Amino acid sequence: MAEQLISAVESSLDKTNLILKDIEQAYGWPKEQRNQSYAALRTVLHLLRDRMPVTQSVEFAQQLPVLVRGMYFDGWQPDNVPIKLNREDFLYEVRQGFPYDVEGGTERVVQVVLDTLRQHVTQGEWQDVKSQMPKDLGRMIP
């Protein structure tokens, strides 16, 4: 039993590191800037989560590695969702949660994280997430 738990944790850690590495590679960041890729992932995940209805949010989370799922649900208040955010509000909130100045600005951060997430969930689930967004925000989602 303990070996299965260790294996599951190691697998989740490997998958989480792969997601963070994909974000870093998109920017050309070295692993030493892992705090930036983590902040970008966490911020965008929280805003996606809070924009979706509870059921859709939970379905999306089921496809994430356990460690990323924990990050996703950290601080979640399901009674307060979905929060209405248009594109400008979404970008503003990302900027508040991601205080780093990076090439391409806030919109690029969102694009990189969303593109990375899209690669790690099924196409059907990704389309479900995209369909939950208002049109102006949905256009940002690959």
Residue, then its C-alpha position, 0 to 999 in steps of 0.5 A: m500500500a505504501e509503495q502504491l502511494i509513493s508511486a502515485v506521488e512520484s508520478s504526480l510530481d513527474k507530471t507536474n514538473l513536465i507541465l512547469k517545464d513546458i511553460e519554462q520552455a515556451y519562455g526559454w526560462p531556466k529551471e532556476q526560474r521555476n517560481q515564475s512558471y509556478a506563479a503563472l500556472r497557479t494564477v491562470l488555473h485559479l482564474l479558470r476555476d473561478r470562471m467555471p461552474v462548479t461541476q465543470s471545474v471539478e470535471f476539469a480538475q480530474q484530469l490534472p495531476v494530483l499536485v496540480r489539482g491541489m494547487y487548483f483547489d487551494g483557496w477555492q470557494p465554490d459558493n462564489v463561482p462562477i465569477k463573471l470576468n471578461r477578457e480585460d478583467f481576466l488579464y488584470e487579475v492575472r497581472q495581480g497574481f503574476p507580478y513578474d515582467v516577462e516578454g509579451g506581457t500578461e496576455r502571453v503568460v495566459q497564452v503559454v499556460l493555456d496552451t500548456l494545459r491544453q496539451h495535458v487534458t483531453q480535447g473534449e474536456w478542453q472544449d468543455v472549458k472553452s465553451q464555459m468562457p465568454k466569447d471575448l475570453g474564449r478567443m484567448i483559449p487555444 
